[in-house]
Amino acid sequence: MEATGSTGTATGTEVRPFTIDVSEEQLADLRRRVSATNWPDRETVPSQGVRLETIQALAEYWATDYDWRRFEARFAALPHFITEIDGVDIHFLHVRSEHEDALPLIVTHGWPGSTIEQLKIISPLTRPTEHGASASDAFHLVIPSLPGYGFSGKPTAAGWDPIRIARAWVELMSRLGYTEFVAQGGDWGNAVTEQMALLKPRGLLGIHTNMPAAVPPDISKAIAIGDPPPPGLSAEEKTAFEVLTHFFATGVGYAIEMANRPQTLYGIADSPVGLAAWMIDHDVRSYELIARAFAGQPGGLSRDDVLDNVTHYWLTNTAISSARLYWESKLAFFDAKGVEIPVGVTVFPDELYPAPRSWAERAYPKLIHFNKVAEGGHFAAWEQPQTFSEEIRATFRSLR
């Protein structure tokens, strides 16, 4: 079953309020399925994937103590909207600041993320004076759900790649009346945001990324064919090369399956625990962070944070529709794209790779901000919202 929105009648470019509606029957069915999980044998070595003790701890909490309604009340209290763009309903949060000169900012999530990733940055960015910043740092926030994700519509035909999504986001900001704005993204959100930058739409002043596509062509080629690193790399560049080489050798299995055969993943649409395991095994550092939470040692993300997001995927039945973005995209994920507008980059130490400043400067000739921070990983806004918000403010301060 799917959570549905009360949208009334829709015509053309209308922006309609959206209401979250999850029935008790859906929640009871979820708990029943979790409790009825058919468990495999324990792994023989820890590196074989999500450990049995981790996923069983998650399932026990999910079936007994986790409270979706507590999260839903907080989530539903935010201003949700939906509008049809290019034949697909696009769901988005639109939170305007009380500060008159706030800068409009569109923030795009990735996989296995959702708009839930950005909830902790809404208050710091829209109400900066309550978080140690000035009124001049305020933003109006637009946080959309990618097509096929969350409460957005599911495309019924192929073609919704990051380039098409970027065009839709430009239309969304125009439809909301924003003549000047900035954009931010990580993971698929970075792919979409960089494609927006390449479109050079009137009014897009600059972008920020926490997962830059900054890998130079010679580095990308060497990794692809298994060559050693090119000569002359700095220590920082060699580290990035080694991390990327290891990631492409051992960490992209989920992406390969979704890029080649997303429709085959029926198991994660039928089993909540299967879905949870698939989602939390995104990358080693993120998995370790999540596993700690279910071992009673939370840091950055809590058990509820994790299950808010997984439950959101389950209730919207988007396990497979979200996976199709990997099939749709033909972009080289980390390769430099030739972005020419102003760009800010924040390097979180546990991201998929640590982008060197030298690569960022080559990839983004108008680099207006670059900073390496002390803590955080792939889901930066979600696990380190204060640092993330500070980085957003610092990046766009010069563009106001």
N, C-alpha and C positions, 0 to 999 in steps of 0.2 A: 504494500500500500504506500501511497505518497502523501506527504503533507501538502495541503492545498492552500491557495490564497483566495481571499474574497476580493475580487477585483472589479466586479460589476461589468458593464459592457465596455468594450474597448474599440476605439476607432482610430486609425491613422497614427498620429504621433502623440496621443494622449499619455500622460503620466498619471498612473493611478495608485492610490494607497494600497498596500499589500498587508494582509493579515495572516499570521501563522495559525494553522489549525491542525493539531495532532490529536487523534482520538485515543481514548483509554485502551481501545481494542488493539491499536497499533503497538502501544507500549507493552501490553500484556503478551502479545505475540512475540515481541522482541525478547522479553525475559524468558518466555517458554523456549524459544529457539536457542538462546544462550545456555540455558540449563540442560538442554538435550544434546549438547555438542558431543560428537563422537571423537574422542581424543586419540591421537596417534601415540606411538612409543616415544619415550624421551630421546632427545638427540644424543648421539654418541660423542660428539665434541661440540663446544659452544658455538663455533663459527659456522654451523650448518644452518643458522637462521634464528628466528624468534624462539627463544628457549621455552620449553614446556612450562616451567615454573612461572615464567613471566606471563604467558598468555592465560594460564589457569588462574593466576592472581587477578588479572584483569577481568576475566569472565566471572569469577566469584563476586567481585565488587559490582560489576555491571548488573548481575542478576539479582542482587540482594540490597545493596545500599545506595547505588547511584540513583540520582533524582533528576530526570530530564526536566520536570516541571519547574524546578528551581532555576535551572538555566533558562528555560523557555520564557519565564516571566521577565528576566533581565533582557533577554534578546528581543522579545516582542515589544518591549517598552521603547525601543529605538524606532526612528522613523524609516519604515520600509516602504519601497515603491516598486512598481513594475511598469515597463513600457516596451512596446514592440519595435524592434529595430531589424530591418532586413529579414522580416518574416519570423523572427524568434523573440519571445518574451524575455526581456532582460530584467532580472531582479537586482536591486541595489539599495544600500543604505545611503541616506543623504542627510548628513548632520551639519547644519549651519552654525557657525560661531555667532555669539552675540556681539563680537567686535566688528565694527563696520567695515574696516579695511582688510578683513581676513582674505587670504589668498586661496582660491579654489585648488584643491588637490584631489586627483583621482588615484586610488591605491588598488592594485590588482594582486590577488592571491595566486597561488600555484596549486600543484597536486603533491601530496594529498591534503591540501589545505582548503580553505573556504573563507568566507567573510568573517568567520569566528577568529581567524588568525589576527585580525586587525582590531578586535573589540577593545583591547587594553590601551590602544593608542588614541582612541577617539577623544577621551577627556583631555589628555595632555596636549593634543593638537588643536582642539576646538576651544578649550578653556585654559590657555597657557598660564594665566596669572594665578591659577590655583595649583600650579605645578612648578613654581619657581622661575617662570619665564615671563616675558613682557607681552602686552597686548599686541604689539607690532609683530609678534611671532604666530599669530592666530591663523588657522586654516578653516575653510569650509571643506568638509570631507564628503567625497563620493566614493563608495566602496561597492563595486558591482560583483555579482556572481558570474563567473565565466559561463558561457553557453554549455549546457549539459551538466552543470554543477549546481548544487544547492537548489534554490527556488527559481533559478532561471529555467527557461524552456529548454527542451532537449531537441536539437536539430534533427529533422527527419530526412535530411539529405546531406551528402558529403559537401565539404567546402569550408567548414568553419575552422580555419587555421589561425595562427596568431596574427597574420596580416589582416584577415577579414575582421577579427575581433578588434584590432587596433582601429580600423575604420569605424566600427560600431561605437567604440568608446569616444572617438572624436565627435560623432553624431550625438551621443548621449550628453556630453558636456555642452554642446551647442544647444541642444533641446532644453537643457536646464538654465540656459541664459548666460553661460559663462563665456565671455569674450577673451579672457586671458586666464590661463591655468597652468599648473605643473602636474607631473605624473610620477608615480613611484611603483616599483615592483621587484619581486624576487621570484626565482623559479620560473614557471610559465608567466608570472606577472612581469618578470624582466623581459621575456621574449615579446610580450604584447607591448610593453612600454617602449622598448627600443624600436619596434615597428611603428609605433605612433611617432617617435622622433624622426624616423626615416621619411614618414609622410610629410613632415614639416607643415602641419596644419597651422593656419593663422591662429595665433593666440597661445600656442604651446610654448611656454617660455623656457622650460628646461625639465630635466628628469633626474631622478635619483634611483640607484640600484644597490641592493645588498647582495646580488649575485651577478656581477658584470660579465658580459660576453666580450672578453678582452684578450682572448688567446690569439697570438700572432699566427699568420699562415704557416711559417716554417715549423713552429711548435706543434700546431695541429696536425700537420702532415707527418711529422716524426712519430707522434703518438699513434696515429692511425695505422701506420705500416710497421710499428714496432721497432723503429730506429732508436739509437741512443740520442741523448739531448744534443742539439746543435752546439758547436763550440762557442765559447765566449759568454756563456750565461753567468749572471751574478749568482751568489748563493741563494738569494730570494727567488730568483727565476728557476734555479735548479730544484728548489723545494716544490714550487708550484708544478713543475714538470713531473716530478716524481709522484706527487699526490694525484695529479690527473691521470697519469699512467696506471696507477694502482686502482683508481676509481673505475676507469674504463675496462680494466681487466677483471674486476671482482664485484663492482657495485651497481651495474646497470641492467641486471637481469630483469627486474620489474619493468624497466622502460622498454627493453627489447620486446618483451611479450606484449605489452600494450601497444607498441608501435606496429607490430606485425599481426597480432591476432587478438585484438581487444574483446571481440565478441565471444571468444572461447572461455572467458573468465566467469562462467555462470555460477561457479561455486561461491564467489564473493558477493553475488547478488542473492544467494539463497541462504548463506550461513553468516550470521553476524560476527562470529568469532573468526571465520575465514577472512571476512572483510577487515576486521581489526588487525589481524596478523599481517595481511598484505599492506595495510596503510602504515603500520608502525615500523616496518622494515625498510623505510625509504633510504636511509643512509646510516652508517655505523654509529656516528656521533649522536644523531637524533634518537636512534634506537636505545643507545646506552642511557640517554637522558630520560626516556620514557620508562625503561626498565627500572631505573632507580626509583621512580615515583611509585611503581607498584611493589617495590621492595621496602617501602617505608622511608625512603630517603629522597624526597622530592627536591628538585632544584630547577627553577625556571618554569617547568611545566608540572602541574599537579595531575592526579588521577582524573579529576573532574575535567580539567582542560582537555585531556586526551579523549575522554569519552564524550564530551560535548561535541567534538568534531566528528568522531566516528559515528555517533548516534545520528548526527545531522545527515551524514552520507546515507545511513541506513534508512531513515525515515523518508528521505527524498528519492530513494531508489536510484542513486546516481553512480553506483559502483562502475557500471559499464559505460554509461554515457559520458562520464568524466574521463575514462580511460581512452576514449576515442581521440582526444586531443593529441595524444602521442602518435596515433595513426595519421592524423590530418597533417601534422607539421612536417615539413621537409627542410626546416632550418637546422643548421649546425648549431647545437645548443650554446657552446661556449665561445665560438669563433667571433672575432670582431666583425661588426656589420657596417662600419662606416658612418656612425652617428656623428653629426656635425653641430648639433645644438648643445647648449650648456648641460653638463652632466656632473652629478655628485656621486661618489662611490664610497661606501662603507664596507670595510673588510672585517667580518666577524670570524674569529679564529677557527671555529668548527664548521664553517661553510664547506661546500663540496670541494672547493679549492681556494687557496689563499692568493688572491690576485695581487701581483706585484705592482707597485706604483708605476714602474717603467712600462708595463703592458697597458695599464690604464691610460697613461699619457699618450701612447701610440693609438689606442683604440678611440679615445675621446679627445680630439684636439682642443676642445673647449672644456677641459676638466676644471670645474670651479671648486671642487671639494674632494679631498681624499683623506681618509682616516682609517687607521687600524685600531679597533677597540679591543678591550681586554677579555670580554666574555660574550658568548652567544654563538649560535649556529644557524642552521638552515631556516628555522622558523623564527627569525630574529624579532619581528614585531610582537610575536606571541610570547616568547620567553624572556626577552629583554626590552620591554616597552619603554622604559625610561631612556635608556641609551639610544634606542631606535628613534624616539621622538626628538632627542637632542640632535641627532644626526640630520634628521629632516629639517629642523629649524636652521641648523648651520648651513646646510646646502642651499636652501632657497632664500636666505636672508638677502643675498646680493641681487636677487632677481625681482624684489618687490618694488 
